[in-house]
């Protein structure tokens, strides 16, 4: 149990960054490696508090997954001073945190996110887990862990198509094979600077700039990464147009050059914790537009 840290579990889990979580009764259950994580909310002295558990047991997993090692108040103070909009949303949605995921699960998750919606991404990943993961029985429930890299390496495109991946199945197979063949070291990627790590991630099949930034932010500790999608582009066009140069006026689909130029401007604006700013903006945009998580 640990209630010393500022966190809103519901908004953190329901913010489009991690997909293998589900709520059953009063508890959230999530998949991490070969364990099931559990969070139960209760009241303590009139305030929300959380109890953390797991099976098989992972000691203090919440410290790692919810990045309790981040200086949350310092980060909020730093990004909130950048403009009035981010100042408002960090106050309104206080407690929203970046989650730290296992790189392979994160890579596959965001490959499945291409041209997809969040409920559908969740369904695909659950199908993958049920077909190729390990069954865990706990708390009167059945869960399925996310398949390992080696397990995914033995699958085929037709098998993945049965899980609902569509055209993404080929990218998943290719990416898994590339990671194994090239002996991609995720620890070394996490130690590289943002630009170098992104160059390496972009070499994977099916990974463009936006997916690369998601992987860097949510699994490789690059808190300056700022994933840009259509929601974010529309937001900047309407609310923070001054950040966009004339050559960044995006009319249709964003080009790689436009993405990188806009990313650079945004990261210059929000600084070393741009990823936190992105998560707050993305969450507020979807909430205000009534989108389903």
JOGIWO-V566498 format. One record per pair of residues at least 6 apart in sequence whose C-alpha atoms are under 6 Angstrom apart, sorted by the first residue. I is the first residue (numbers start at 1). J is the second residue. If there is no record, write none. Layout:
((I & J) (I & J))
//
This chain:
((1 & 51) (1 & 52) (3 & 49) (6 & 95) (7 & 95) (8 & 95) (8 & 96) (11 & 96) (12 & 96) (12 & 97) (14 & 293) (15 & 283) (19 & 122) (20 & 30) (20 & 31) (21 & 29) (21 & 30) (22 & 28) (22 & 29) (27 & 39) (27 & 40) (28 & 38) (28 & 39) (29 & 37) (29 & 38) (30 & 36) (30 & 37) (31 & 145) (34 & 145) (35 & 55) (35 & 56) (36 & 54) (36 & 55) (37 & 54) (38 & 52) (38 & 53) (38 & 54) (39 & 51) (39 & 52) (40 & 50) (40 & 51) (41 & 49) (41 & 50) (42 & 48) (42 & 49) (43 & 49) (65 & 99) (65 & 100) (66 & 99) (80 & 86) (80 & 87) (100 & 218) (100 & 219) (101 & 218) (101 & 219) (102 & 219) (103 & 219) (107 & 215) (110 & 211) (113 & 121) (118 & 293) (124 & 163) (124 & 164) (127 & 163) (128 & 163) (129 & 144) (129 & 145) (129 & 146) (129 & 147) (130 & 144) (132 & 147) (133 & 144) (133 & 145) (133 & 146) (133 & 147) (134 & 144) (134 & 145) (135 & 143) (135 & 144) (136 & 142) (136 & 143) (136 & 144) (157 & 169) (157 & 170) (160 & 169) (171 & 205) (171 & 206) (175 & 204) (175 & 205) (189 & 197) (190 & 220) (210 & 227) (210 & 228) (213 & 225) (213 & 227) (214 & 227) (216 & 222) (217 & 223) (217 & 225) (223 & 273) (223 & 275) (224 & 272) (224 & 273) (224 & 274) (224 & 275) (225 & 275) (226 & 274) (226 & 275) (226 & 278) (248 & 258) (267 & 274))
//
